[in-house]
Amino acid sequence: MARTLLPGGLRAQLAAAIALVTALGVGLSFLALYSGTGSRLSAQIDTGLRLQISEWNQFAARANLSTPAALERTARRFIAAQRYHAASRIFVVQVSGGSGVTNDSTILELETERERGAHARTGLLDAPTGLATVPVSEAGSMRVLTHSISYRGRRVGTLRVADPLTQVDQAQSSLLRTFIAVGLITLALAVAAGIAIATLIAAPLRRMARVAAAVDAGDLSMRAGPVATRGEVRVLSEAFDRMLARLELAFKRQRDFVSDASHELRTPLAVLRAQVELLDRESDERRRHEATTTLLHRLDELDRLVGEMLTLAGAEAGQLIEPRPIELADFFEDVRRDLPLFGERDFQLEAVGGTLNADPDRLTQVLRNLVRNAVTHTQPGDRIVLAARASDGRLEIAVSDSGRGIPPDQLEHIFERFYRTDESRSRDSGSSGLGLAITRAIVEAHGGQIHAESRPGEGATFHIELPGYQP
């Protein structure tokens, strides 16, 4: 079915459109040439007839036309001198008070008999003064130029010069036959070319339709693939594949997120259930108080985990940040005051002035996550450095620690959700595994970048680069 030329398909529509445009072009060209050929040949005939009248005027200018006999003699001499003209040209001189003179007596006799008929129509001998097209017996349509012959102010006769329009009809008929043959061949070639072009254009579209059907059935791994042609179809195919890649990644992240969240929520919920059961059976007031304290602590952890999950959901929905100008001197001073609250470490802050267009609350959250991560992987008294510097309209912040570092095979995974480099230590410290994922989401929402560098045993450094800085 995919290879058939469906009546309503794109290939059929393109082929039909190309054939229609070709037929229209050939038809308009034929009409223009047909009309132009007729007009050109008619104009040539009219010019020849006018020249013939001019020749008569010159010939009869010095002749004696005072009597019908004299006019007849002059007319015969003039007609006898026109041997160089085509044999089909007819000369008729009607002499007032005399007989007619012509080079074609048969036509003259037939026209005279026609005039005597009961249903006679306008013919050669009835043509009005000037140019006219009239039917002539045995000759068909003819172009006639009628000229009055005068002598000394008195009309003595009428000169009619006529050429048949057969050559015009023959030329137009020949043109019609030629255009029919050429038009049919051109139309056939246009249809074939249209089908080929339409097939070439529609091939990637049909492939995308098959991929879309597979995606609709649940297979997100399908791709349209590269397109040999250039232009809009190629752009569409590439955009379609990028969309499918993002869609597949989004579904994978959603599945992973639901799976990981279910796993992460199961543990605190099980602990809460156990704590509630113990609390229900405990009669000692002191132990009941300790159990209540533990229960509240677990509830705080669960609340923090849900809050972090909602933060990531907001990041995916594009509703994570509300940027505004930040005075960096005041911002880093607040950070300096908060650093000792994270633990007994040797904190060092290298600040920078100026302003940054960012969300101050989210940027504070980023730095707290990175500092908290550094504290988690260092010992009391270890050095943690937070250094900021500006360059080319961007703010660069680096958070370094002197801890045990991150294994090279784990560097590319540390920003993933629920990923922990030290499973047991992270769980003991209350880490949800979402801190660095949230940090990356916030940085990328600002249009920035974040990456980590580390060597085992030599600590780790997290680099943040944010746009929107002004000195």
C-alpha positions, 0 to 999 in steps of 0.5 A: 500500500505504501508504494501505490499512488493513492488518489488523495496522497501527497505524491498523487497531488504533487503529480497532478499539480505538476501535470496541471501546471504543465497543461496550463502552460502548454495551453496558454502558449498554444493560444498565444501562438495560435492567435499571434500566427493568425494575427501576423498572417492577416496583417501581412495579407492586409499590407499586401492588399494596401500595396496593391491599391497603391500600385493601382493608384500609381498605374491609373494616375495618368490613364484616361478613365473618362469612359467605361471602355477606357476604364475596362482597358486600363483595368485589363492592362493593370491585371495583366501586369500583376503576374508576379503576385500569387495566383490565388489573389483575385482582382475585380474591377466593377465599371460603372455602366460597363462590365466587370474585369477580373483575373478569375472569371469563374469566381466572378460568374459564381459571385454574380449568380449568388447575388441573383439568388433568393437567399444571397449573403454578403460576398466578394461583390458586396464587400463594403469599402475598406477591409473586410472578410467575406465568404467567396464561392469555391474559395472560402473566406477571403480578405477583401480590400474595396477601393472606389475608382474616381476620375475628375471627381466622379466615381467611375468604378470599384476595385476589389483586391482579395486574398484567400485566408486559406494560408492562415487556416492552414498555418493555424491547423498545422500549429494545432496539430503540432501543439497537440502532439508536442503537448501530449508528449510534454504532458506525459513527461511532466506526469512522469517527472511529477511522479518521480519528484513527488516520490522523492519528496514524499519518501521521507514523509512516508518514512516519518509517517511510519515512524509516527505510527510506530511511536504511537504504538509505543516504540520510541526508539524509531527514527526517520533517519537522514534525508538525501534531499536538502531544504524544508523536508530535510529540516523537518526530518532532522527536527522530527528525529530530534523531537523523538530523541527528546521524547524518548529521553523524557519518557525514560527520565519519567520512568526512571524518576517514578521508579527511583522515587518509589524506591526512595519513598519506600524506605522512609515510609517503612521506617515511619510505619515501624516507628509508629508501631513502636510508639503505639506499644511504648509505655515509657515516657522517655522512650516515647519522646525519643521515638516521637523525635525520631518520627519527626526527623523522618517526616522532615526527611520525607518532606525534604525529598518530596520538596526536591522532587517537586523542584525537579518537576518544576524545572521540567515544566520551565517554572523553576526560576524567577530571575532579577538583578542581583548585587553580587557583593551583598549576595556573597556576603550573605553566603559568607555568613552562612558557610560556618553553619554547614560544619567545622571546615576551613571555608574560604570565599573569593567574591566578585562585585557587579550584578547578575541577572538570576534568581537569588533564592535558586542560586543560593540553593545551588551554592548550598547544595555544592557546599553541603556536598563538599562537607559530606565528603570531607573531614572537620578542618578540611579546606573548602574554597568557593571562588567567583570571577567574571569574564566576558559577561559571564560569572564563573563560580568554582566550589573546591574541596580537599576530600577523597575525590570522585572516581573517574567512572562516576563523574558523568553520573553524579548529576543524575537523579538518586545517584550516590557515589557513596551509598551507605555514607549518603544515606546515613547523612540524609542525602536524597540523591537529588541535590546535584540533579537539582543543582544542574536543573537550576543552572541550566534553567539560567542558561548556564553550564555545570561540570565537575573535575576530580582526581581520586584522593585530591578532592573535587571541583564543581564549576558553574558558568552563568550568563547575564553578568554586568560589572 
